[in-house]
Amino acid sequence: HELRTPLTAILGLAEILEMGVRGPLNEQQIHSIRMIYDSGEHLLTLINDILDLSKVEAGKLEIETETVIVDDICAASLSLVKGMAHAKNLTLDYDLPDKNISMIADARRLKQILVNLLSNAVKFTEEGGDVSLKVVPNKKEHKLQFVVEDTGIGIPQEDMKKIFQPFTQVDSSLSRQYEGSGLGLALASRLVKMHHGTVSVES
C-alpha cells in the first residue's frame, strides 16, 4: 500500500489534467501528461506483479475459487490486450467451442494468467502478425486447456526453461527492444499451479 497509494494519486491527477478539469492544455502538455499516465500504469503493473509474486513465494497468496463462465473470463482478458494488439495491427483470434462452459477457478487470477500470456504474445509478435486464444475442453478428464499462440519471434529450445523464472528474459538484448520485467510468465506459472494446473511452451 505504501507503494501503490501515491502512485494511484499520480495516475488520478494525470487523468484529471488530461481531461482539462484544471484548465485547457496545449498539445505538448497533453502528450507529456499521457507519458506520465502510461509510465505510471506500467509501474503500477510492475508493483502489483512483484507483490503478488512475493506473496506466492511466501505462501500467503490465497485464491478464492467459484464457478466461472469461461467465455466471460476470456472476453475480459482479450479486451484488456485489444488496444496493444490494435496499435501493432495484429489480428486477435478467439476460439471457444461452447460459450456455456464453466470451471472452478479464481476469476481474478484466471484473468491475470490469460492477460499475462496474451500480452506477452502481443509484445513479441511483429506488426501485422497473429495472436490467438483457443480453449480446448477435455470432457473425459474434466479439464480445460487454454492455448495462446502467436506468430512472434519464437524461443530457442535451450531457453524454454528460463521463461517461467522471475526477473528473466531469455536474451538480454530483448529487454532493451521489448519493455518488460520478466515477471509476467513467472507469476502466471505459479498461479496456474495454485489452480492444480500445468503450463508448458512450444516454439
C-alpha positions in Angstrom: 0.0 0.0 0.0 2.9 2.4 0.7 4.0 2.0 -2.9 0.5 1.9 -4.5 -1.2 4.7 -2.8 1.0 7.6 -4.0 1.1 6.1 -7.5 -2.7 5.9 -7.6 -2.8 9.6 -6.7 -0.3 10.4 -9.5 -2.4 8.5 -12.0 -5.6 10.1 -10.8 -4.2 13.6 -11.1 -2.7 12.9 -14.5 -6.2 11.8 -15.7 -7.8 14.9 -14.3 -5.2 17.2 -16.0 -5.7 15.4 -19.4 -9.5 15.9 -19.1 -8.9 19.6 -18.8 -10.6 19.9 -15.5 -7.9 22.3 -14.2 -7.9 24.3 -17.4 -7.1 23.8 -21.1 -3.8 22.2 -22.1 -1.9 22.6 -25.4 -0.9 19.5 -27.5 2.6 19.2 -26.0 1.3 19.3 -22.4 -1.3 16.6 -23.3 1.4 14.5 -24.8 3.5 14.9 -21.6 0.6 14.0 -19.3 -0.1 10.9 -21.4 3.5 9.8 -21.0 3.2 10.3 -17.2 0.0 8.3 -17.1 1.4 5.4 -19.3 4.6 5.2 -17.3 2.6 5.2 -14.1 0.3 2.4 -15.3 3.4 0.4 -16.3 4.9 1.0 -12.8 1.7 0.0 -11.1 1.5 -3.3 -13.0 5.1 -4.0 -12.1 4.5 -3.2 -8.4 1.4 -5.5 -8.4 3.3 -8.3 -10.0 6.2 -8.1 -7.5 3.8 -8.0 -4.6 1.8 -11.0 -5.9 4.9 -13.0 -6.7 6.3 -12.3 -3.2 3.0 -13.4 -1.7 3.1 -16.6 -3.7 6.7 -17.4 -2.7 5.8 -16.8 0.9 2.7 -19.0 0.7 0.5 -16.1 1.6 -1.4 -15.6 -1.6 -4.9 -17.2 -1.3 -7.1 -18.0 -4.3 -10.9 -17.7 -3.9 -12.5 -20.3 -6.2 -16.0 -20.2 -7.6 -17.9 -21.4 -10.6 -16.9 -19.0 -13.5 -18.1 -18.8 -17.1 -15.0 -19.4 -19.2 -16.3 -17.1 -22.1 -16.7 -14.2 -19.7 -13.1 -14.5 -18.4 -11.6 -14.9 -22.0 -13.6 -12.0 -23.3 -12.5 -9.7 -20.5 -8.8 -10.8 -20.9 -8.9 -10.2 -24.7 -10.5 -6.8 -24.2 -7.5 -5.8 -22.0 -4.9 -6.5 -24.7 -7.0 -5.4 -27.7 -5.5 -1.9 -27.6 -2.0 -3.2 -27.6 -2.8 -5.5 -30.5 -4.6 -2.8 -32.5 -1.6 -0.5 -32.1 0.6 -3.1 -33.8 -2.0 -4.0 -36.4 -2.3 -7.6 -35.1 -5.1 -10.0 -35.7 -6.7 -11.3 -32.4 -8.5 -14.7 -32.8 -10.6 -16.4 -30.2 -12.0 -20.0 -30.4 -14.3 -21.5 -27.7 -16.4 -24.4 -28.8 -19.1 -23.9 -26.2 -19.9 -20.5 -24.8 -21.6 -22.1 -21.8 -18.5 -23.9 -20.4 -17.8 -23.2 -16.8 -15.0 -24.1 -14.4 -14.0 -23.8 -10.8 -11.4 -21.0 -10.6 -10.4 -17.7 -9.0 -11.9 -15.4 -11.7 -9.5 -12.5 -11.0 -6.4 -14.8 -11.0 -7.5 -16.7 -14.1 -7.9 -13.4 -16.0 -4.5 -12.4 -14.7 -3.0 -15.6 -16.1 -4.6 -15.1 -19.5 -3.7 -11.4 -19.7 -0.1 -12.1 -18.9 0.1 -14.8 -21.6 -1.7 -12.8 -24.2 0.2 -9.5 -23.5 3.4 -11.4 -23.8 2.3 -12.9 -27.1 1.3 -9.4 -28.4 4.6 -7.9 -27.2 6.8 -10.4 -29.0 4.8 -10.5 -32.2 5.8 -8.2 -35.0 3.5 -5.8 -36.7 0.8 -7.4 -38.8 1.1 -10.8 -37.1 -1.5 -13.0 -35.4 -2.3 -13.8 -31.8 -4.9 -16.3 -30.8 -6.6 -17.7 -27.7 -8.2 -21.2 -28.0 -9.9 -23.2 -25.3 -9.8 -26.9 -25.7 -12.2 -28.9 -23.4 -11.3 -32.5 -22.4 -14.6 -33.8 -21.1 -13.2 -37.2 -20.2 -10.6 -35.8 -17.8 -12.8 -32.8 -16.8 -10.0 -30.4 -17.8 -9.7 -27.3 -19.9 -6.6 -26.3 -22.0 -6.1 -22.7 -22.7 -3.8 -22.3 -25.8 -2.2 -18.9 -26.6 -0.5 -18.9 -29.9 1.4 -16.2 -31.8 3.4 -15.6 -35.0 6.2 -13.9 -32.9 9.9 -14.2 -32.8 10.0 -17.7 -31.1 12.2 -19.0 -28.3 15.3 -21.2 -28.7 14.9 -24.7 -27.2 17.7 -24.2 -24.6 15.9 -21.0 -23.3 12.4 -22.5 -22.8 13.0 -23.5 -19.1 14.1 -19.9 -18.3 10.9 -18.1 -19.3 9.0 -19.1 -16.2 11.8 -17.9 -13.8 11.3 -14.5 -12.2 13.2 -11.4 -13.5 14.4 -13.4 -16.5 14.3 -12.5 -20.2 15.8 -15.2 -22.5 18.0 -12.7 -24.2 19.4 -9.5 -22.6 19.2 -7.7 -25.9 15.4 -8.3 -25.9 15.0 -6.4 -22.6 16.1 -3.3 -24.5 13.9 -3.9 -27.5 10.9 -5.2 -25.6 9.9 -3.5 -22.4 9.2 -5.9 -19.5 10.2 -7.1 -16.1 10.4 -10.8 -16.7 7.7 -11.3 -14.0 4.5 -11.9 -16.0 5.2 -15.5 -17.1 6.7 -16.5 -13.7 3.6 -15.2 -12.0 1.3 -16.9 -14.5 3.1 -20.2 -14.0 2.7 -20.1 -10.2 -1.0 -19.0 -10.4 -1.6 -22.0 -12.7 0.0 -24.4 -10.2 -2.2 -22.9 -7.5 -5.2 -24.0 -9.6 -3.7 -27.5 -9.8 -2.9 -27.0 -13.5 0.3 -27.1 -15.6 1.8 -24.7 -18.0 4.0 -25.5 -21.0 5.6 -23.9 -24.0 6.3 -24.9 -27.6 8.2 -22.9 -30.3 
